[in-house]
Amino acid sequence: MKTYEFGPGCEIRIVAHSSLHTTRAKTTRVGGEFTADLASGAPAGDVTGWAEVEVKSFKAGNRLLEMNTLRHVGARNHPTARFEISSVEVLAPAPPATVRVAGTMEFHGVTQEISAEPTVVVEGTTVTVAGHWILRQSDFGLRPPRLAMLKVDDEIDVEFRLVAAEQQA
């Protein structure tokens, strides 16, 4: 078992659709770590770990939109979103490996069970985990914003590319 820490190269993108346009935001400020046996290129045995992001670190290129979004998600009272791994199942071990990661996501003060099926690429002492999942605002106690003709969809696409380096003992 080795421990890997998230660092440079990480990126989380959010894609929100509305009746008028699509909004994209991203952050590269991801913290966290995980412990796994990746000797075969796919996780073997138990995997533990977590990832966390500061909600206000997401940038959309529009300051007014960013301010309204931070107010909508209550970033002042709930400044981070955090994912804790509860299980990892290998679906396809061939490089790149495909896994099902299940765990809990805490966002907006609400904790929900979620899962995703990312790919895992091991290159020397670096691991890249890439995939996506759907965040439903209503699952986290948020009502999708509406203003006149603008209606934001409940489902938001979350795309992630997490790069981790082996921690040296």
N, CA, C and O atoms as a DFTB+ gen file, in Angstrom:
676 C
 N C O
     1  1       0.848      -1.184       0.000
     2  2       0.000       0.000       0.000
     3  2       0.888       1.240       0.000
     4  3       1.861       1.335       0.748
     5  1       0.524       2.178      -0.858
     6  2       1.248       3.441      -0.928
     7  2       0.243       4.578      -0.821
     8  3      -0.933       4.425      -1.149
     9  1       0.729       5.715      -0.358
    10  2      -0.125       6.897      -0.237
    11  2       0.234       7.872      -1.341
    12  3       1.407       8.127      -1.612
    13  1      -0.806       8.417      -1.978
    14  2      -0.661       9.360      -3.082
    15  2      -1.357      10.656      -2.698
    16  3      -2.432      10.643      -2.099
    17  1      -0.728      11.781      -3.052
    18  2      -1.286      13.090      -2.712
    19  2      -1.640      13.851      -3.989
    20  3      -0.848      13.905      -4.930
    21  1      -2.844      14.440      -4.011
    22  2      -3.267      15.237      -5.158
    23  2      -2.445      16.516      -5.230
    24  3      -2.124      17.116      -4.204
    25  1      -2.105      16.932      -6.453
    26  2      -1.281      18.120      -6.618
    27  2      -1.442      18.730      -7.987
    28  3      -2.543      18.734      -8.538
    29  1      -0.349      19.251      -8.556
    30  2      -0.419      19.902      -9.870
    31  2      -0.996      18.968     -10.935
    32  3      -0.713      17.770     -10.955
    33  1      -1.805      19.544     -11.809
    34  2      -2.438      18.774     -12.878
    35  2      -3.890      18.442     -12.598
    36  3      -4.619      18.019     -13.495
    37  1      -4.320      18.635     -11.333
    38  2      -5.721      18.378     -10.991
    39  2      -6.615      19.461     -11.591
    40  3      -6.239      20.631     -11.656
    41  1      -7.800      19.048     -12.024
    42  2      -8.774      20.007     -12.548
    43  2     -10.171      19.447     -12.371
    44  3     -10.434      18.291     -12.700
    45  1     -11.056      20.267     -11.852
    46  2     -12.473      19.915     -11.748
    47  2     -13.238      20.959     -12.530
    48  3     -13.067      22.160     -12.322
    49  1     -14.091      20.486     -13.442
    50  2     -14.919      21.372     -14.265
    51  2     -16.386      21.119     -13.942
    52  3     -16.809      19.986     -13.714
    53  1     -17.142      22.204     -13.931
    54  2     -18.579      22.137     -13.707
    55  2     -19.258      22.699     -14.948
    56  3     -18.878      23.757     -15.452
    57  1     -20.256      21.987     -15.431
    58  2     -21.023      22.445     -16.585
    59  2     -22.499      22.490     -16.160
    60  3     -23.113      21.457     -15.892
    61  1     -23.047      23.703     -16.107
    62  2     -24.445      23.902     -15.727
    63  2     -25.220      24.387     -16.952
    64  3     -24.801      25.317     -17.641
    65  1     -26.335      23.752     -17.203
    66  2     -27.164      24.115     -18.348
    67  2     -28.375      24.901     -17.857
    68  3     -28.924      24.627     -16.789
    69  1     -28.777      25.879     -18.655
    70  2     -29.971      26.649     -18.328
    71  2     -30.785      26.843     -19.600
    72  3     -30.378      26.440     -20.689
    73  1     -31.937      27.467     -19.433
    74  2     -32.814      27.712     -20.580
    75  2     -32.216      28.722     -21.555
    76  3     -32.669      28.805     -22.697
    77  1     -31.206      29.494     -21.135
    78  2     -30.617      30.503     -22.004
    79  2     -29.200      30.172     -22.482
    80  3     -28.824      30.532     -23.598
    81  1     -28.422      29.497     -21.654
    82  2     -27.032      29.243     -22.024
    83  2     -26.424      28.151     -21.150
    84  3     -27.044      27.677     -20.198
    85  1     -25.214      27.768     -21.489
    86  2     -24.450      26.816     -20.692
    87  2     -23.354      27.583     -19.978
    88  3     -22.674      28.412     -20.582
    89  1     -23.184      27.309     -18.699
    90  2     -22.150      27.958     -17.902
    91  2     -21.105      26.923     -17.526
    92  3     -21.432      25.813     -17.107
    93  1     -19.840      27.304     -17.681
    94  2     -18.724      26.429     -17.329
    95  2     -17.855      27.132     -16.299
    96  3     -17.601      28.333     -16.383
    97  1     -17.404      26.347     -15.322
    98  2     -16.480      26.865     -14.317
    99  2     -15.470      25.769     -14.021
   100  3     -15.742      24.585     -14.219
   101  1     -14.296      26.183     -13.542
   102  2     -13.294      25.171     -13.222
   103  2     -12.407      25.642     -12.086
   104  3     -12.328      26.830     -11.776
   105  1     -11.744      24.674     -11.477
   106  2     -10.735      24.944     -10.471
   107  2      -9.603      23.934     -10.622
   108  3      -9.807      22.813     -11.087
   109  1      -8.426      24.349     -10.224
   110  2      -7.272      23.447     -10.204
   111  2      -6.775      23.279      -8.768
   112  3      -5.763      22.624      -8.522
   113  1      -7.491      23.872      -7.840
   114  2      -7.076      23.837      -6.431
   115  2      -7.777      22.699      -5.701
   116  3      -8.799      22.893      -5.043
   117  1      -7.202      21.505      -5.835
   118  2      -7.769      20.295      -5.236
   119  2      -6.782      19.763      -4.215
   120  3      -5.590      19.654      -4.500
   121  1      -7.264      19.436      -3.039
   122  2      -6.428      18.832      -2.010
   123  2      -6.917      17.428      -1.720
   124  3      -8.040      17.066      -2.068
   125  1      -6.074      16.648      -1.085
   126  2      -6.489      15.325      -0.671
   127  2      -5.434      14.281      -0.923
   128  3      -4.345      14.570      -1.420
   129  1      -5.778      13.058      -0.569
   130  2      -4.859      11.945      -0.743
   131  2      -5.633      10.640      -0.729
   132  3      -6.794      10.598      -0.322
   133  1      -4.979       9.572      -1.179
   134  2      -5.561       8.245      -1.061
   135  2      -4.444       7.223      -0.883
   136  3      -3.297       7.454      -1.266
   137  1      -4.806       6.093      -0.297
   138  2      -3.883       5.000      -0.072
   139  2      -4.406       3.793      -0.826
   140  3      -5.570       3.418      -0.688
   141  1      -3.527       3.177      -1.634
   142  2      -3.949       2.040      -2.454
   143  2      -2.747       1.205      -2.860
   144  3      -1.606       1.666      -2.841
   145  1      -3.034      -0.023      -3.222
   146  2      -2.036      -0.901      -3.846
   147  2      -2.305      -0.848      -5.340
   148  3      -3.301      -1.397      -5.813
   149  1      -1.425      -0.190      -6.089
   150  2      -1.596      -0.019      -7.531
   151  2      -0.514      -0.742      -8.323
   152  3      -0.272      -0.411      -9.483
   153  1       0.137      -1.722      -7.708
   154  2       1.260      -2.420      -8.346
   155  2       0.881      -3.032      -9.692
   156  3       1.710      -3.099     -10.600
   157  1      -0.363      -3.477      -9.823
   158  2      -0.796      -4.102     -11.074
   159  2      -1.367      -3.094     -12.069
   160  3      -1.751      -3.473     -13.176
   161  1      -1.428      -1.817     -11.692
   162  2      -2.008      -0.789     -12.554
   163  2      -3.469      -0.523     -12.261
   164  3      -4.051       0.433     -12.774
   165  1      -4.065      -1.374     -11.430
   166  2      -5.449      -1.196     -10.990
   167  2      -5.466      -1.398      -9.481
   168  3      -4.643      -2.152      -8.960
   169  1      -6.374      -0.751      -8.768
   170  2      -6.414      -0.905      -7.310
   171  2      -6.661      -2.358      -6.905
   172  3      -7.501      -3.044      -7.486
   173  1      -5.915      -2.810      -5.902
   174  2      -6.111      -4.142      -5.334
   175  2      -6.318      -3.965      -3.833
   176  3      -5.568      -3.238      -3.182
   177  1      -7.314      -4.616      -3.296
   178  2      -7.586      -4.490      -1.863
   179  2      -8.320      -3.203      -1.543
   180  3      -8.926      -2.573      -2.410
   181  1      -8.249      -2.830      -0.277
   182  2      -8.949      -1.634       0.191
   183  2      -8.271      -0.357      -0.302
   184  3      -7.046      -0.275      -0.389
   185  1      -9.089       0.619      -0.617
   186  2      -8.614       1.951      -0.995
   187  2      -9.291       2.929      -0.041
   188  3     -10.508       2.894       0.138
   189  1      -8.501       3.788       0.559
   190  2      -9.050       4.826       1.428
   191  2      -8.563       6.173       0.925
   192  3      -7.522       6.259       0.273
   193  1      -9.314       7.224       1.227
   194  2      -8.850       8.538       0.838
   195  2      -9.959       9.559       0.755
   196  3     -11.123       9.279       1.042
   197  1      -9.562      10.756       0.352
   198  2     -10.488      11.878       0.279
   199  2      -9.955      12.919      -0.700
   200  3      -8.767      12.951      -1.018
   201  1     -10.861      13.763      -1.163
   202  2     -10.513      14.907      -2.001
   203  2     -11.376      16.074      -1.540
   204  3     -12.526      15.892      -1.141
   205  1     -10.810      17.269      -1.598
   206  2     -11.520      18.445      -1.115
   207  2     -11.192      19.634      -2.002
   208  3     -10.082      19.756      -2.520
   209  1     -12.173      20.503      -2.167
   210  2     -11.978      21.709      -2.965
   211  2     -12.680      22.876      -2.276
   212  3     -13.755      22.717      -1.698
   213  1     -12.057      24.047      -2.346
   214  2     -12.687      25.271      -1.866
   215  2     -13.722      25.704      -2.889
   216  3     -13.385      25.901      -4.056
   217  1     -14.951      25.853      -2.486
   218  2     -16.033      26.200      -3.401
   219  2     -15.737      27.515      -4.120
   220  3     -16.018      27.636      -5.312
   221  1     -15.180      28.492      -3.424
   222  2     -14.935      29.790      -4.047
   223  2     -13.787      29.769      -5.051
   224  3     -13.549      30.768      -5.731
   225  1     -13.067      28.644      -5.158
   226  2     -11.953      28.582      -6.108
   227  2     -12.417      28.329      -7.545
   228  3     -11.621      28.452      -8.476
   229  1     -13.686      27.979      -7.737
   230  2     -14.199      27.764      -9.099
   231  2     -14.326      29.102      -9.813
   232  3     -14.891      30.047      -9.263
   233  1     -13.809      29.188     -11.020
   234  2     -13.864      30.419     -11.806
   235  2     -14.579      30.156     -13.126
   236  3     -14.326      29.161     -13.804
   237  1     -15.487      31.082     -13.474
   238  2     -16.273      30.966     -14.701
   239  2     -15.932      32.056     -15.709
   240  3     -16.435      32.044     -16.832
   241  1     -15.081      32.997     -15.313
   242  2     -14.734      34.085     -16.218
   243  2     -15.724      35.231     -16.201
   244  3     -15.633      36.142     -17.024
   245  1     -16.672      35.198     -15.271
   246  2     -17.678      36.242     -15.145
   247  2     -17.872      36.492     -13.651
   248  3     -18.514      35.694     -12.968
   249  1     -17.330      37.578     -13.147
   250  2     -17.330      37.851     -11.703
   251  2     -18.741      37.932     -11.129
   252  3     -18.975      37.424     -10.033
   253  1     -19.682      38.548     -11.825
   254  2     -21.059      38.656     -11.328
   255  2     -21.688      37.270     -11.199
   256  3     -22.328      36.964     -10.193
   257  1     -21.507      36.445     -12.210
   258  2     -22.023      35.077     -12.164
   259  2     -21.396      34.299     -11.011
   260  3     -22.088      33.563     -10.308
   261  1     -20.099      34.460     -10.818
   262  2     -19.402      33.766      -9.728
   263  2     -19.946      34.199      -8.369
   264  3     -20.176      33.358      -7.500
   265  1     -20.155      35.502      -8.177
   266  2     -20.680      36.002      -6.904
   267  2     -22.083      35.463      -6.632
   268  3     -22.384      35.053      -5.512
   269  1     -22.942      35.463      -7.654
   270  2     -24.300      34.946      -7.486
   271  2     -24.297      33.448      -7.187
   272  3     -25.089      32.964      -6.378
   273  1     -23.402      32.727      -7.846
   274  2     -23.314      31.285      -7.615
   275  2     -22.843      30.994      -6.199
   276  3     -23.394      30.115      -5.536
   277  1     -21.837      31.714      -5.726
   278  2     -21.340      31.515      -4.362
   279  2     -22.434      31.801      -3.331
   280  3     -22.543      31.098      -2.326
   281  1     -23.230      32.818      -3.581
   282  2     -24.357      33.116      -2.690
   283  2     -25.387      31.984      -2.753
   284  3     -25.913      31.566      -1.721
   285  1     -25.674      31.490      -3.959
   286  2     -26.660      30.424      -4.142
   287  2     -26.265      29.160      -3.379
   288  3     -27.114      28.524      -2.754
   289  1     -24.987      28.793      -3.425
   290  2     -24.550      27.542      -2.776
   291  2     -24.129      27.758      -1.323
   292  3     -23.708      26.813      -0.655
   293  1     -24.238      28.993      -0.827
   294  2     -23.915      29.265       0.570
   295  2     -22.451      29.050       0.901
   296  3     -22.122      28.487       1.945
   297  1     -21.567      29.498       0.011
   298  2     -20.129      29.267       0.174
   299  2     -19.565      29.898       1.445
   300  3     -18.563      29.418       1.976
   301  1     -20.180      30.947       1.932
   302  2     -19.681      31.572       3.164
   303  2     -19.833      30.619       4.352
   304  3     -18.927      30.504       5.177
   305  1     -20.968      29.942       4.438
   306  2     -21.219      29.012       5.542
   307  2     -20.695      27.602       5.259
   308  3     -20.446      26.834       6.188
   309  1     -20.530      27.266       3.984
   310  2     -20.079      25.927       3.582
   311  2     -18.974      26.094       2.545
   312  3     -19.210      25.904       1.352
   313  1     -17.767      26.450       2.992
   314  2     -16.706      26.842       2.056
   315  2     -16.051      25.701       1.273
   316  3     -15.352      25.961       0.293
   317  1     -16.259      24.453       1.678
   318  2     -15.598      23.349       0.978
   319  2     -16.591      22.285       0.541
   320  3     -17.671      22.133       1.111
   321  1     -16.189      21.557      -0.487
   322  2     -16.885      20.336      -0.901
   323  2     -15.869      19.228      -0.697
   324  3     -14.709      19.371      -1.082
   325  1     -16.292      18.120      -0.094
   326  2     -15.356      17.052       0.259
   327  2     -15.945      15.692      -0.107
   328  3     -17.113      15.409       0.157
   329  1     -15.108      14.861      -0.722
   330  2     -15.493      13.501      -1.078
   331  2     -14.632      12.519      -0.290
   332  3     -13.407      12.636      -0.276
   333  1     -15.272      11.550       0.367
   334  2     -14.584      10.495       1.118
   335  2     -14.869       9.159       0.434
   336  3     -16.025       8.798       0.214
   337  1     -13.816       8.438       0.105
   338  2     -13.964       7.128      -0.540
   339  2     -14.476       6.114       0.470
   340  3     -13.962       6.031       1.585
   341  1     -15.495       5.337       0.081
   342  2     -15.947       4.223       0.925
   343  2     -15.622       2.884       0.280
   344  3     -15.403       1.897       0.983
   345  1     -15.588       2.836      -1.069
   346  2     -15.213       1.580      -1.729
   347  2     -14.759       1.845      -3.160
   348  3     -15.156       2.823      -3.792
   349  1     -13.915       0.944      -3.647
   350  2     -13.460       0.980      -5.037
   351  2     -13.548      -0.431      -5.579
   352  3     -13.016      -1.372      -4.988
   353  1     -14.228      -0.572      -6.715
   354  2     -14.388      -1.866      -7.380
   355  2     -13.778      -1.763      -8.781
   356  3     -14.091      -0.840      -9.533
   357  1     -12.915      -2.708      -9.121
   358  2     -12.310      -2.714     -10.451
   359  2     -13.314      -3.312     -11.432
   360  3     -13.759      -4.447     -11.263
   361  1     -13.666      -2.539     -12.457
   362  2     -14.600      -3.003     -13.485
   363  2     -13.845      -3.584     -14.680
   364  3     -14.283      -4.567     -15.278
   365  1     -12.708      -2.972     -15.025
   366  2     -11.876      -3.439     -16.138
   367  2     -10.420      -3.132     -15.768
   368  3     -10.047      -1.962     -15.688
   369  1      -9.594      -4.155     -15.542
   370  2      -8.230      -3.915     -15.083
   371  2      -7.234      -3.481     -16.157
   372  3      -6.178      -2.938     -15.833
   373  1      -7.557      -3.712     -17.431
   374  2      -6.605      -3.396     -18.499
   375  2      -6.304      -1.908     -18.520
   376  3      -7.209      -1.092     -18.342
   377  1      -5.038      -1.541     -18.737
   378  2      -4.714      -0.105     -18.768
   379  2      -5.418       0.606     -19.918
   380  3      -5.363       0.117     -21.046
   381  1      -6.067       1.720     -19.685
   382  2      -6.319       2.252     -18.356
   383  2      -7.389       1.433     -17.642
   384  3      -8.336       0.956     -18.267
   385  1      -7.233       1.275     -16.344
   386  2      -8.222       0.544     -15.548
   387  2      -9.482       1.401     -15.425
   388  3      -9.408       2.629     -15.381
   389  1     -10.618       0.749     -15.371
   390  2     -11.882       1.424     -15.092
   391  2     -12.378       0.902     -13.759
   392  3     -12.420      -0.307     -13.532
   393  1     -12.754       1.818     -12.875
   394  2     -13.190       1.443     -11.539
   395  2     -14.524       2.104     -11.207
   396  3     -14.920       3.088     -11.832
   397  1     -15.201       1.549     -10.220
   398  2     -16.390       2.212      -9.663
   399  2     -15.987       2.686      -8.270
   400  3     -15.683       1.880      -7.391
   401  1     -15.989       3.993      -8.085
   402  2     -15.646       4.587      -6.804
   403  2     -16.941       5.051      -6.151
   404  3     -17.710       5.808      -6.743
   405  1     -17.171       4.594      -4.934
   406  2     -18.346       5.027      -4.179
   407  2     -17.867       5.738      -2.926
   408  3     -16.792       5.447      -2.401
   409  1     -18.673       6.666      -2.459
   410  2     -18.312       7.378      -1.249
   411  2     -19.342       8.415      -0.894
   412  3     -20.460       8.407      -1.409
   413  1     -18.958       9.310      -0.008
   414  2     -19.860      10.364       0.426
   415  2     -19.323      11.714      -0.016
   416  3     -18.129      11.993       0.090
   417  1     -20.213      12.531      -0.503
   418  2     -19.898      13.897      -0.902
   419  2     -20.596      14.822       0.077
   420  3     -21.809      14.744       0.273
   421  1     -19.805      15.707       0.695
   422  2     -20.376      16.736       1.543
   423  2     -20.285      18.055       0.788
   424  3     -19.198      18.510       0.431
   425  1     -21.438      18.656       0.555
   426  2     -21.532      19.909      -0.193
   427  2     -22.730      20.680       0.343
   428  3     -23.793      20.098       0.556
   429  1     -22.576      21.951       0.557
   430  2     -23.656      22.814       1.047
   431  2     -24.199      22.299       2.385
   432  3     -25.384      22.454       2.680
   433  1     -23.325      21.685       3.191
   434  2     -23.734      21.194       4.500
   435  2     -24.540      19.911       4.470
   436  3     -25.064      19.489       5.501
   437  1     -24.650      19.284       3.313
   438  2     -25.413      18.046       3.154
   439  2     -24.460      16.955       2.688
   440  3     -23.603      17.197       1.837
   441  1     -24.605      15.762       3.237
   442  2     -23.780      14.626       2.833
   443  2     -24.645      13.621       2.083
   444  3     -25.703      13.208       2.559
   445  1     -24.171      13.237       0.897
   446  2     -24.901      12.283       0.053
   447  2     -23.955      11.196      -0.436
   448  3     -22.766      11.440      -0.642
   449  1     -24.491       9.997      -0.621
   450  2     -23.739       8.908      -1.241
   451  2     -23.695       9.165      -2.745
   452  3     -24.715       9.482      -3.358
   453  1     -22.506       9.026      -3.335
   454  2     -22.373       9.168      -4.780
   455  2     -21.429       8.096      -5.294
   456  3     -20.707       7.461      -4.526
   457  1     -21.448       7.906      -6.611
   458  2     -20.482       6.992      -7.230
   459  2     -20.165       7.494      -8.631
   460  3     -20.937       8.229      -9.247
   461  1     -19.007       7.073      -9.108
   462  2     -18.555       7.431     -10.454
   463  2     -17.732       6.265     -10.979
   464  3     -17.294       5.408     -10.211
   465  1     -17.523       6.237     -12.295
   466  2     -16.747       5.166     -12.912
   467  2     -15.593       5.760     -13.718
   468  3     -15.625       5.767     -14.948
   469  1     -14.570       6.259     -13.012
   470  2     -13.435       6.886     -13.696
   471  2     -12.427       5.861     -14.219
   472  3     -12.485       4.675     -13.895
   473  1     -11.513       6.359     -15.030
   474  2     -10.364       5.567     -15.456
   475  2      -9.197       5.905     -14.538
   476  3      -9.115       7.002     -13.984
   477  1      -8.297       4.937     -14.391
   478  2      -7.113       5.104     -13.550
   479  2      -5.902       4.755     -14.392
   480  3      -5.812       3.656     -14.941
   481  1      -4.968       5.693     -14.493
   482  2      -3.729       5.473     -15.237
   483  2      -2.563       5.640     -14.267
   484  3      -2.415       6.679     -13.624
   485  1      -1.733       4.587     -14.174
   486  2      -0.551       4.628     -13.316
   487  2       0.666       4.746     -14.217
   488  3       0.896       3.903     -15.084
   489  1       1.442       5.799     -14.004
   490  2       2.683       6.016     -14.762
   491  2       3.791       6.283     -13.761
   492  3       3.944       7.407     -13.285
   493  1       4.562       5.256     -13.439
   494  2       5.628       5.397     -12.447
   495  2       5.047       5.695     -11.087
   496  3       4.300       4.886     -10.536
   497  1       5.389       6.868     -10.530
   498  2       4.902       7.259      -9.204
   499  2       3.738       8.238      -9.274
   500  3       3.371       8.850      -8.271
   501  1       3.156       8.385     -10.476
   502  2       2.032       9.308     -10.674
   503  2       0.782       8.534     -11.075
   504  3       0.848       7.595     -11.868
   505  1      -0.347       8.935     -10.522
   506  2      -1.638       8.310     -10.823
   507  2      -2.594       9.389     -11.300
   508  3      -2.706      10.445     -10.677
   509  1      -3.288       9.124     -12.411
   510  2      -4.307      10.046     -12.913
   511  2      -5.655       9.346     -12.882
   512  3      -5.811       8.256     -13.434
   513  1      -6.617       9.967     -12.244
   514  2      -7.984       9.452     -12.149
   515  2      -8.871      10.463     -12.863
   516  3      -8.920      11.630     -12.475
   517  1      -9.574      10.022     -13.906
   518  2     -10.388      10.955     -14.695
   519  2     -11.778      10.369     -14.938
   520  3     -11.924       9.183     -15.233
   521  1     -12.785      11.217     -14.810
   522  2     -14.153      10.771     -15.046
   523  2     -15.141      11.902     -14.837
   524  3     -14.781      13.078     -14.887
   525  1     -16.381      11.533     -14.604
   526  2     -17.437      12.532     -14.380
   527  2     -18.559      11.908     -13.563
   528  3     -18.653      10.687     -13.440
   529  1     -19.399      12.757     -13.013
   530  2     -20.627      12.345     -12.340
   531  2     -21.604      13.505     -12.405
   532  3     -21.237      14.627     -12.751
   533  1     -22.835      13.221     -12.073
   534  2     -23.898      14.231     -12.123
   535  2     -24.230      14.670     -10.701
   536  3     -24.570      13.845      -9.853
   537  1     -24.130      15.958     -10.449
   538  2     -24.538      16.529      -9.168
   539  2     -25.952      17.065      -9.349
   540  3     -26.203      17.896     -10.222
   541  1     -26.855      16.594      -8.535
   542  2     -28.219      17.118      -8.542
   543  2     -28.321      18.121      -7.391
   544  3     -28.180      17.762      -6.222
   545  1     -28.569      19.377      -7.743
   546  2     -28.634      20.421      -6.724
   547  2     -29.653      20.074      -5.639
   548  3     -29.400      20.288      -4.453
   549  1     -30.794      19.544      -6.042
   550  2     -31.856      19.228      -5.079
   551  2     -31.414      18.164      -4.072
   552  3     -31.924      18.142      -2.952
   553  1     -30.481      17.282      -4.441
   554  2     -29.968      16.282      -3.497
   555  2     -29.210      16.934      -2.344
   556  3     -29.065      16.340      -1.276
   557  1     -28.729      18.150      -2.561
   558  2     -27.952      18.856      -1.554
   559  2     -28.712      20.040      -0.964
   560  3     -28.113      20.972      -0.427
   561  1     -30.047      19.989      -1.071
   562  2     -30.882      21.010      -0.455
   563  2     -30.922      22.336      -1.186
   564  3     -31.325      23.350      -0.616
   565  1     -30.505      22.338      -2.452
   566  2     -30.513      23.569      -3.241
   567  2     -31.637      23.531      -4.268
   568  3     -31.859      22.512      -4.923
   569  1     -32.332      24.635      -4.400
   570  2     -33.343      24.777      -5.446
   571  2     -32.657      25.456      -6.624
   572  3     -32.098      26.542      -6.465
   573  1     -32.687      24.839      -7.806
   574  2     -32.034      25.466      -8.969
   575  2     -32.561      26.881      -9.194
   576  3     -33.767      27.114      -9.127
   577  1     -31.660      27.821      -9.458
   578  2     -32.062      29.225      -9.631
   579  2     -33.024      29.431     -10.800
   580  3     -32.938      28.765     -11.832
   581  1     -33.938      30.374     -10.602
   582  2     -34.871      30.812     -11.646
   583  2     -34.972      32.319     -11.562
   584  3     -35.074      32.893     -10.478
   585  1     -34.941      32.949     -12.718
   586  2     -35.114      34.400     -12.772
   587  2     -35.719      34.721     -14.129
   588  3     -35.068      34.581     -15.164
   589  1     -36.970      35.151     -14.108
   590  2     -37.708      35.445     -15.340
   591  2     -37.652      34.223     -16.260
   592  3     -38.151      33.155     -15.907
   593  1     -37.041      34.383     -17.447
   594  2     -36.978      33.271     -18.410
   595  2     -35.789      32.339     -18.163
   596  3     -35.687      31.293     -18.803
   597  1     -34.907      32.698     -17.261
   598  2     -33.728      31.884     -16.983
   599  2     -34.067      30.813     -15.952
   600  3     -34.483      31.116     -14.834
   601  1     -33.882      29.565     -16.347
   602  2     -34.103      28.443     -15.444
   603  2     -32.889      27.525     -15.544
   604  3     -32.589      26.995     -16.614
   605  1     -32.194      27.340     -14.422
   606  2     -31.020      26.472     -14.398
   607  2     -31.480      25.040     -14.134
   608  3     -32.323      24.801     -13.270
   609  1     -30.913      24.081     -14.893
   610  2     -31.252      22.675     -14.696
   611  2     -30.791      22.202     -13.320
   612  3     -29.807      22.708     -12.780
   613  1     -31.503      21.236     -12.762
   614  2     -31.148      20.648     -11.472
   615  2     -29.827      19.882     -11.573
   616  3     -29.021      19.912     -10.642
   617  1     -29.603      19.202     -12.688
   618  2     -28.405      18.383     -12.852
   619  2     -27.237      19.202     -13.391
   620  3     -27.367      19.935     -14.372
   621  1     -26.101      19.058     -12.730
   622  2     -24.872      19.734     -13.133
   623  2     -23.822      18.669     -13.414
   624  3     -23.594      17.780     -12.593
   625  1     -23.183      18.763     -14.577
   626  2     -22.121      17.821     -14.933
   627  2     -20.845      18.217     -14.200
   628  3     -20.430      19.375     -14.248
   629  1     -20.227      17.257     -13.524
   630  2     -18.952      17.484     -12.840
   631  2     -17.919      16.568     -13.495
   632  3     -18.019      15.344     -13.420
   633  1     -16.933      17.179     -14.133
   634  2     -15.861      16.424     -14.787
   635  2     -14.605      16.618     -13.947
   636  3     -14.328      17.722     -13.477
   637  1     -13.841      15.528     -13.759
   638  2     -12.645      15.653     -12.935
   639  2     -11.463      14.927     -13.551
   640  3     -11.598      13.885     -14.192
   641  1     -10.317      15.513     -13.332
   642  2      -9.024      14.909     -13.678
   643  2      -8.146      15.162     -12.471
   644  3      -7.702      16.286     -12.237
   645  1      -7.898      14.109     -11.703
   646  2      -7.141      14.225     -10.471
   647  2      -5.791      13.550     -10.660
   648  3      -5.720      12.378     -11.030
   649  1      -4.735      14.286     -10.408
   650  2      -3.377      13.776     -10.575
   651  2      -2.753      13.698      -9.185
   652  3      -2.748      14.674      -8.435
   653  1      -2.228      12.520      -8.856
   654  2      -1.640      12.308      -7.539
   655  2      -0.227      11.749      -7.682
   656  3       0.060      10.952      -8.575
   657  1       0.631      12.182      -6.792
   658  2       2.016      11.699      -6.773
   659  2       2.233      10.876      -5.512
   660  3       1.696      11.189      -4.449
   661  1       3.020       9.830      -5.646
   662  2       3.342       8.985      -4.502
   663  2       4.088       9.798      -3.463
   664  3       5.054      10.492      -3.779
   665  1       3.632       9.709      -2.214
   666  2       4.319      10.402      -1.120
   667  2       5.552       9.597      -0.737
   668  3       5.507       8.372      -0.627
   669  1       6.626      10.294      -0.541
   670  2       7.864       9.633      -0.136
   671  2       7.897       9.488       1.383
   672  3       7.582      10.424       2.119
   673  1       8.283       8.308       1.834
   674  2       8.299       8.035       3.283
   675  2       9.432       8.749       3.986
   676  3       9.583       8.623       5.201
